[in-house]
Amino acid sequence: MIDSRVQRVAVGPLTGAPASARTARPGARVAGAVLCTVGLALLCLRSQLAAAVGLEAVAMAFWVWARAAEDAEAQAPRWAWLRRPAAALWLAVAIHAVWPWLSHGRGPVRDGMLAPLRWLEAGAVVWAGLELLAGLPLARPYSDLPGPLLAMRPWLPVMLPAAGFMVLWRQSPHWLGISPVRHTATVLLLVTAVLGALRAFARRQWIASLRWLAISDSALAGVLVATGVVPERSSLLLWLGACGGHALLLMGELRGASPRRGPFITRLWRAASWTTLAALSWPMMIALISGKRGVAWAVSFAIGALPVCLNAWVTVGRMVAAPERRKMVRAGAALKLTRLAPLAVLATGPVALLVAWWGGFEPPWRDSAAALAPAVLGGMAALVARQTQARPVWRALRGMGRGMPAFAGAAFQAVIGIERRLVALVDGLVRAVASPLHDLHTGDAQEYLLFVVGLGVLALVLPLLQ
């Protein structure tokens, strides 16, 4: 009797959750929202220290939400990897704080012994941005999983590629001057864009596809930053139009599929998403194919065209009007915002290209026509397939193409499996090589302090050797 009474007092009558957990969840929700907002705001600053603190705040926000979730045992380990980008950026902050005179221009590295430190700083910044963009094998498939906050779980993963792009864009002076790091980042961003497009094409749910489209858009915008084909402001606007449009679509889907309530608003959102994708892919494709001929041109064009075509197909072909269940639509602020948002997204792409043209972006017409072809053909093929379903030719093509999403999903899983095996192999080799180092000390705290003192002396003496 005593145990049953205690259980009835400690457990809520409706949810079955402990009363202390129910009272802690609203506070955790607000605290996480404040931390995430402050962190994203700090990422918009040019300072490396502010960016590191911002990533720490974002990681802390996900940790707070995960600890307050009903399935905290699964959510907390799932998002623990967010500490790695923050740690990588702290390493870059430490290197730049000790050697602030390191130049970050686009010229060759002429710092003698400090050249590896420049590469290490650039690599740390790129590591932080790529991991948030799902560009590294350690945390690539995070967008398949919803976030830890129950009220916004399907939308929360969109903030991570946004944070990754802001790191690469705002901290570009710290890594664009190192050619090996820049070229490696470009290749990894292209691979990320291809894998994101394949995953978006493979997922049947529109909400899951939107999350992966945001990752692919951010990776394509990261290629613009790495190549420098357009000014910084233009690349930011192009990213805002493409990734921001998909983020708004995802937000609307979670609020009753408001962007698809009616044929007019659906066509408007479809045109806005298609236009921003074409505006983003145009300079990106020009950066890949300009100055190349023959086989190099064909390979570069194919690598860049694949994610663009798939993104256009998914954006245009899968956005269908949702049936309206009300006889009379109630006018309100949400409805007005739903109609104004696609117009703003639609105008972002042309404005960004106008800014790029004003900054000197004038590609030749042949490269421009080739660069626009993937987005145009992908969207047009999706429209034709939707409007001519009754014709025998298109029925046959649709029958042949029913297995393509499964093939795309299998290709994505195969690449992820290969990457994980390579990471496990490298991890095993490092452990095997580093295992004898554990026998060099006894684990005493005083020995660790001597090690820290030695590192401090080395940091003081090394600049004097230049």
VEXSE-593053 format. One line per 8 residues: number of its first residue (from 1); their letters; for each residue x, y negated, z negated of C-alpha. Coordinates in Angstrom, 1 decimal, padded with zeros to 4 digits. Example, Ala and Ser with C-alpha at 12.3 -4.5 7.8 and 13.67 -1.06 7.14 Angstrom:
2
1) as) 012.3/004.5/-007.8  013.7/001.1/-007.1 .
***
This chain:
466
1) midsrvqr) 000.0/000.0/000.0  002.8/-002.4/-000.9  004.6/-001.7/002.4  001.5/-002.2/004.5  000.8/-005.5/002.9  004.3/-006.7/003.4  004.1/-005.7/007.0  000.8/-007.5/007.6 .
9) vavgpltg) 002.3/-010.7/006.1  005.5/-010.5/008.0  004.0/-009.7/011.4  001.7/-012.0/013.3  -001.8/-010.8/014.0  -001.8/-011.6/017.7  001.6/-011.0/019.1  003.1/-008.5/016.7 .
17) apasarta) 006.3/-010.5/016.6  007.9/-011.6/013.3  006.8/-015.0/012.1  010.3/-016.3/011.8  011.0/-015.4/015.4  007.8/-017.2/016.6  008.7/-020.4/014.7  012.3/-020.3/016.0 .
25) rpgarvag) 011.4/-019.9/019.7  010.0/-023.4/020.3  013.1/-024.9/018.7  015.4/-022.7/020.8  013.5/-023.6/024.0  013.9/-027.3/023.3  017.6/-027.0/022.3  018.4/-025.0/025.4 .
33) avlctvgl) 016.6/-027.5/027.6  018.5/-030.4/026.1  021.9/-028.6/026.4  021.2/-027.6/030.0  020.1/-031.1/031.0  023.2/-032.7/029.3  025.5/-030.1/030.9  024.2/-030.7/034.4 .
41) allclrsq) 024.4/-034.5/033.9  028.1/-034.1/032.8  028.8/-032.1/035.9  027.9/-035.1/038.0  030.8/-037.1/036.6  034.3/-037.1/038.2  036.1/-036.2/035.0  037.4/-032.7/034.6 .
49) laaavgle) 036.9/-032.9/030.8  033.3/-033.8/031.3  032.8/-031.0/033.7  034.3/-028.5/031.3  032.0/-029.7/028.5  029.1/-029.6/030.9  029.7/-025.9/031.7  030.0/-025.2/028.0 .
57) avamafwv) 026.7/-026.8/027.5  025.0/-024.8/030.3  026.5/-021.5/028.9  025.3/-022.5/025.4  021.8/-023.2/026.7  021.6/-019.7/028.3  023.0/-018.2/025.1  020.4/-020.0/023.0 .
65) waraaeda) 017.6/-018.9/025.3  018.9/-015.3/025.4  019.1/-015.0/021.6  015.5/-016.3/021.2  014.1/-014.0/023.9  011.9/-011.0/023.1  014.5/-008.7/024.7  017.5/-010.4/023.3 .
73) eaqaprwa) 019.5/-007.2/023.3  019.4/-007.1/027.1  019.4/-010.9/027.8  022.4/-011.9/025.7  025.0/-009.5/027.4  023.4/-010.3/030.8  024.4/-013.9/030.6  027.6/-013.7/028.6 .
81) wlrrpaaa) 029.7/-014.1/031.8  028.8/-017.8/031.9  031.7/-018.3/029.5  034.2/-017.4/032.2  033.6/-020.4/034.5  033.9/-022.7/031.5  037.1/-021.1/030.4  038.6/-021.4/033.9 .
89) lwlavaih) 037.7/-025.1/033.9  039.3/-025.6/030.5  042.5/-024.1/031.9  042.5/-026.7/034.7  041.8/-029.4/032.1  044.8/-028.3/030.0  047.2/-028.2/033.0  046.1/-031.7/034.2 .
97) avwpwlsh) 046.3/-033.0/030.6  049.9/-031.8/030.1  051.1/-032.9/033.6  048.9/-035.8/034.6  051.3/-037.0/037.2  050.5/-034.1/039.5  049.4/-035.5/042.8  046.2/-034.2/044.4 .
105) grgpvrdg) 046.6/-035.4/047.9  046.3/-033.4/051.1  050.0/-033.5/051.7  052.5/-030.6/051.1  053.4/-029.5/047.6  056.6/-031.3/046.6  056.7/-030.9/042.9  059.4/-028.3/042.6 .
113) mlaplrwl) 058.8/-026.1/039.6  055.4/-027.6/039.1  054.0/-026.3/042.4  052.7/-023.1/040.9  050.9/-025.2/038.3  049.1/-027.1/041.0  048.0/-023.8/042.6  046.9/-022.5/039.2 .
121) eagavvwa) 044.8/-025.7/038.5  043.2/-025.6/041.9  042.5/-021.9/041.6  040.9/-022.4/038.2  038.6/-025.1/039.5  037.7/-022.9/042.5  037.2/-019.9/040.2  034.7/-021.8/038.1 .
129) glellagl) 032.7/-023.0/041.1  032.7/-019.7/043.0  031.6/-017.6/040.1  028.6/-019.9/039.5  027.8/-019.6/043.2  027.9/-015.8/043.0  031.0/-015.9/045.1  033.0/-013.5/043.0 .
137) plarpysd) 032.4/-009.8/042.4  032.3/-010.2/038.7  028.9/-011.9/038.6  027.6/-011.7/042.2  024.1/-010.1/041.8  022.9/-012.3/038.9  020.1/-013.8/041.0  018.3/-010.5/041.2 .
145) lpgpllam) 017.5/-010.9/037.5  015.2/-013.5/036.0  016.5/-016.0/033.4  016.3/-015.6/029.6  013.6/-018.3/029.0  010.2/-016.7/029.3  008.4/-019.8/030.6  010.9/-020.4/033.4 .
153) rpwlpvml) 012.5/-017.0/034.0  012.2/-016.8/037.8  013.4/-020.4/038.2  016.4/-020.6/035.8  019.0/-018.8/038.1  018.6/-021.6/040.6  020.5/-023.9/038.2  023.7/-021.9/038.4 .
161) paagfmvl) 024.5/-022.3/042.1  023.6/-026.0/041.7  026.2/-026.2/038.9  028.7/-024.3/041.0  028.3/-026.7/044.0  028.7/-029.7/041.7  031.9/-028.3/040.3  033.4/-027.8/043.8 .
169) wrqsphwl) 032.1/-031.2/045.1  033.0/-033.4/042.1  036.3/-031.7/041.4  037.3/-031.6/045.1  040.5/-033.8/044.6  041.9/-031.1/042.4  041.8/-028.2/044.9  041.4/-029.5/048.5 .
177) gispvrht) 045.1/-030.5/048.7  046.2/-026.9/048.2  045.9/-025.2/051.6  046.0/-021.6/050.5  043.3/-022.2/047.8  041.2/-024.2/050.2  041.3/-021.5/052.9  040.6/-018.7/050.4 .
185) atvlllvt) 037.6/-020.6/049.0  036.3/-021.2/052.6  036.4/-017.4/053.3  034.8/-016.5/050.0  032.0/-019.1/050.5  031.3/-017.7/054.0  031.1/-014.2/052.6  028.8/-015.4/049.8 .
193) avlgalra) 026.5/-017.1/052.4  026.3/-013.9/054.4  025.6/-011.8/051.4  023.0/-014.3/050.0  021.2/-014.3/053.4  021.2/-010.5/053.6  019.8/-010.3/050.1  017.1/-012.9/050.8 .
201) farrqwia) 016.2/-011.0/053.9  016.1/-007.7/052.1  013.9/-008.8/049.2  010.2/-008.4/049.7  009.1/-010.9/047.1  009.1/-014.5/048.2  010.2/-015.8/044.8  013.3/-013.5/044.8 .
209) slrwlais) 014.1/-014.6/048.4  014.0/-018.2/047.4  016.5/-017.7/044.7  019.0/-016.1/047.1  018.3/-018.8/049.7  019.4/-021.3/047.2  022.7/-019.4/046.7  023.2/-019.2/050.5 .
217) dsalagvl) 022.5/-022.9/051.0  024.9/-023.9/048.2  027.6/-021.7/049.8  027.1/-023.3/053.2  027.3/-026.7/051.6  030.5/-025.6/049.8  032.0/-024.8/053.2  031.3/-028.4/054.2 .
225) vatgvvpe) 033.2/-029.6/051.1  036.1/-027.3/051.8  036.4/-028.3/055.5  035.8/-032.0/054.9  034.1/-032.3/058.3  031.6/-034.9/056.9  031.9/-037.5/054.1  031.3/-036.5/050.5 .
233) rsslllwl) 028.0/-038.4/050.3  026.7/-036.7/053.4  027.6/-033.2/052.1  025.8/-034.0/048.9  022.6/-035.1/050.7  022.7/-032.1/053.0  022.9/-029.8/049.9  020.1/-031.6/048.1 .
241) gacgghal) 017.9/-031.2/051.1  018.5/-027.5/051.7  018.9/-026.1/048.2  016.7/-028.7/046.5  013.9/-027.9/048.9  014.0/-024.2/048.1  014.2/-025.1/044.4  011.0/-027.2/044.7 .
249) llmgelrg) 009.3/-024.3/046.6  010.2/-021.9/043.9  008.9/-024.3/041.2  005.7/-024.6/043.2  005.3/-020.9/043.5  005.5/-020.6/039.7  002.6/-023.1/039.5  000.0/-021.3/041.5 .
257) asprrgpf) 001.8/-021.3/044.9  000.9/-024.9/045.4  003.2/-025.5/048.4  001.2/-022.8/050.3  -002.3/-023.9/049.4  -003.7/-024.7/052.9  -002.3/-024.5/056.4  -001.3/-028.2/056.6 .
265) itrlwraa) 000.9/-028.2/053.5  002.4/-024.9/054.5  003.4/-026.1/057.9  004.8/-029.3/056.4  007.0/-027.3/053.9  008.0/-024.9/056.7  009.1/-027.8/058.9  011.0/-029.5/056.0 .
273) swttlaal) 012.9/-026.4/055.1  013.7/-025.6/058.7  014.9/-029.1/059.4  017.1/-029.3/056.3  018.7/-025.9/057.2  019.4/-027.1/060.7  020.9/-030.3/059.4  023.1/-028.4/056.9 .
281) swpmmial) 024.3/-025.7/059.4  025.1/-028.1/062.2  028.3/-029.7/060.8  029.2/-026.4/059.1  029.2/-024.6/062.4  031.1/-027.4/064.1  033.8/-027.1/061.4  034.1/-023.4/062.1 .
289) isgkrgva) 034.2/-023.4/065.9  035.8/-026.7/066.7  039.3/-026.3/068.2  038.9/-022.5/068.7  038.8/-020.6/072.0  038.2/-017.1/073.0  038.0/-014.3/070.4  038.6/-016.7/067.5 .
297) wavsfaig) 035.7/-018.9/068.6  033.4/-015.9/069.0  034.3/-014.4/065.5  033.9/-017.8/063.8  030.6/-018.4/065.5  029.3/-015.0/064.6  030.3/-015.3/060.9  028.6/-018.7/060.6 .
305) alpvclna) 025.6/-017.9/062.7  024.5/-014.7/060.8  023.5/-016.4/057.5  022.0/-019.4/059.3  019.8/-017.1/061.5  018.7/-015.0/058.6  017.9/-018.0/056.4  015.9/-019.6/059.2 .
313) wvtvgrmv) 014.0/-016.4/059.8  013.1/-016.0/056.1  012.3/-019.6/055.6  010.0/-019.9/058.6  008.7/-016.4/059.0  007.8/-015.5/055.4  006.2/-018.8/054.3  002.5/-018.0/054.9 .
321) aaperrkm) -000.5/-020.0/053.7  -002.0/-018.6/050.4  -005.8/-018.3/050.2  -007.5/-021.1/048.4  -009.8/-019.7/045.6  -011.5/-023.0/044.9  -014.4/-024.4/047.0  -013.2/-028.0/046.2 .
329) vragaalk) -009.6/-028.9/045.6  -009.2/-031.3/042.6  -007.1/-034.4/043.3  -004.4/-035.2/040.9  -000.8/-036.1/040.3  000.4/-032.5/041.0  -001.3/-032.5/044.4  000.1/-035.8/045.4 .
337) ltrlapla) 003.6/-034.7/044.4  003.2/-031.5/046.4  002.4/-033.5/049.5  005.1/-036.1/048.9  007.9/-033.6/048.1  008.1/-032.0/051.6  008.2/-035.5/053.2  011.2/-036.4/051.0 .
345) vlatgpva) 012.9/-033.1/051.8  012.2/-033.6/055.5  013.8/-037.0/055.5  017.0/-035.9/053.6  018.6/-034.1/056.5  018.4/-036.9/059.1  019.5/-039.5/056.5  022.5/-037.3/055.6 .
353) llvawwgg) 023.5/-036.9/059.3  023.1/-040.6/059.8  025.5/-041.2/056.9  027.9/-038.7/058.4  027.7/-040.5/061.8  028.3/-043.8/060.2  031.4/-042.3/058.6  032.8/-041.1/061.9 .
361) feppwrds) 031.2/-037.7/062.5  030.8/-037.6/066.4  031.2/-034.0/067.7  031.2/-033.2/071.4  027.9/-032.2/072.9  029.0/-028.6/073.7  030.0/-027.9/070.2  026.8/-029.6/068.9 .
369) aaalapav) 024.6/-027.4/071.1  026.3/-024.3/070.0  026.2/-025.3/066.4  022.4/-026.0/066.5  021.6/-022.7/068.3  021.5/-020.3/065.2  019.1/-022.4/063.2  016.8/-023.1/066.2 .
377) lggmaalv) 016.8/-019.6/067.5  016.2/-018.0/064.1  013.3/-020.2/063.4  011.8/-020.0/066.8  012.0/-016.2/066.8  010.2/-016.1/063.5  007.4/-018.4/064.8  007.0/-016.4/068.0 .
385) arqtqarp) 006.9/-013.1/066.1  004.2/-014.5/063.8  002.0/-016.0/066.5  002.2/-013.1/069.1  001.7/-010.1/066.9  -001.0/-008.7/069.2  001.2/-008.3/072.2  002.6/-004.8/072.8 .
393) vwralrgm) 006.2/-006.0/073.2  006.2/-007.9/069.9  004.4/-005.0/068.2  007.2/-002.7/069.3  009.9/-005.1/068.2  008.2/-005.5/064.8  008.1/-001.7/064.5  011.8/-001.6/065.2 .
401) grgmpafa) 012.5/-004.4/062.8  010.6/-002.9/059.8  013.8/-001.1/058.8  016.0/-004.2/059.0  015.3/-005.5/055.4  016.2/-002.0/054.1  019.4/-002.1/056.2  020.3/-005.5/054.9 .
409) gaafqavi) 019.7/-004.4/051.3  021.9/-001.3/051.9  024.6/-003.5/053.4  024.5/-005.8/050.4  024.7/-002.9/047.9  027.6/-001.3/049.9  029.6/-004.5/049.7  028.9/-004.9/046.0 .
417) gierrlva) 029.9/-001.3/045.4  033.2/-001.8/047.3  034.0/-005.0/045.4  033.3/-003.4/042.0  035.6/-000.5/042.8  038.4/-002.9/043.8  037.9/-004.9/040.6  038.0/-001.7/038.5 .
425) lvdglvra) 041.2/-000.6/040.4  042.9/-003.9/039.7  041.7/-003.9/036.1  043.1/-000.4/035.6  046.5/-001.3/037.1  046.7/-004.4/034.9  045.9/-002.4/031.8  048.5/000.2/032.8 .
433) vasplhdl) 051.2/-002.4/033.3  050.3/-004.5/030.3  049.9/-001.6/027.8  053.7/-001.5/026.8  053.4/-005.2/025.9  051.1/-004.3/023.0  054.0/-002.5/021.3  056.2/-005.7/021.2 .
441) htgdaqey) 054.5/-007.1/018.1  053.1/-005.7/014.9  049.9/-007.7/014.9  051.1/-010.0/012.1  049.5/-013.5/011.9  052.9/-015.1/011.3  054.2/-013.4/014.5  051.3/-015.0/016.4 .
449) llfvvglg) 052.1/-018.4/015.0  055.7/-018.0/016.1  054.5/-017.2/019.6  052.3/-020.4/019.7  055.3/-022.4/018.5  057.4/-021.0/021.2  054.8/-021.9/023.8  054.7/-025.5/022.5 .
457) vlalvlpl) 058.5/-025.8/022.7  058.4/-024.5/026.2  055.8/-027.0/027.2  058.0/-029.8/025.8  061.2/-028.6/027.4  059.9/-027.7/030.9  059.2/-031.3/032.0  062.7/-032.3/031.0 .
465) lq) 064.1/-029.7/033.5  062.7/-031.5/036.5 .
***
